[in-house]
Amino acid sequence: MPRLPRLNLRDIPQHIVQVGHNNLPCFFDEEDYQYYLISLRNAADQYSVDVHAYVLLPNMVQIIATPRIPDGISSVMQSLGRRYVQFVNHRYKRSGTLWRGRYKSSLIDSEGYLLTCYRYVELRPLYLGLADSLASYPWSSFNYHVNTKHDNLICDHHLYLALGENAQERAQAYRKLFRYSFDRRLLDYIAETIKLGQVLGGDAFKDKIEQIANQRVRPLRRGRPKKSKKIEKESVETH
């Protein structure tokens, strides 16, 4: 199934994924992770993008963010591509590409899936066996959301703020979201939307996006199109 055209719509959150070339590492030590996060914060400030959640893995980054201007996300990712790749190539005396093509992204229906996507992103280190606990992994937004670490990269979405009246209440409510395992079908659904660049949400949300973007966001149905009755009648008459 082909990928749909990339959408960069103002005030609609996106789930963004970028993978290392041939799945090879793109972070090699602590300084690399720190430089990427600094570059992400600078680019987000420059292009008016609110970063809500993230995880940096050895060969991948995943980010949940909302652009406040048209094409804000694409501008941020282009800036990151230039700055971070130049940094790594210079530091390790290498050349060539670091990432596997362009980043992938999907629009998120906030009311239905935003906090679910937070969990999806921040659970990656556990699923990949990179940490014994979420709190022990330093390169994600989890510790910020459970109020154990300050992170000036994060700009809270109103749905996270609605979890409680203060930071402690929000942290307690957020921890409760991680008590239960992800449904396998939901994991696969989120992964598929990223892979194909589809919208993560229900029909009402997709209708809204199609109206805003003035283009199709649903994949075409498989199979041959049905013949009209007129065509079927002409086919019978000629045989």
Secondary structure, DSSP 4 states (H G I P E B T S, - for coil): -PPPPP---TT--EEEEEEBGGG--S--SHHHHHHHHHHHHHHHHHTTEEEEEEEEETTEEEEEEEESSTTHHHHHHHHHHHHHHHHHHHHTT--S--BSSS-EEEEB-HHHHHHHHHHHHHTHHHHTTS-SSGGG-SSBSHHHHTTSS--TTB---HHHHTT-SSHHHHHHHHHHTTSSPPPHHHHHHHHHHHHHT--BS-HHHHHHHHHHHTS--SPPPSSPPPPPHHHHHHHHHT-
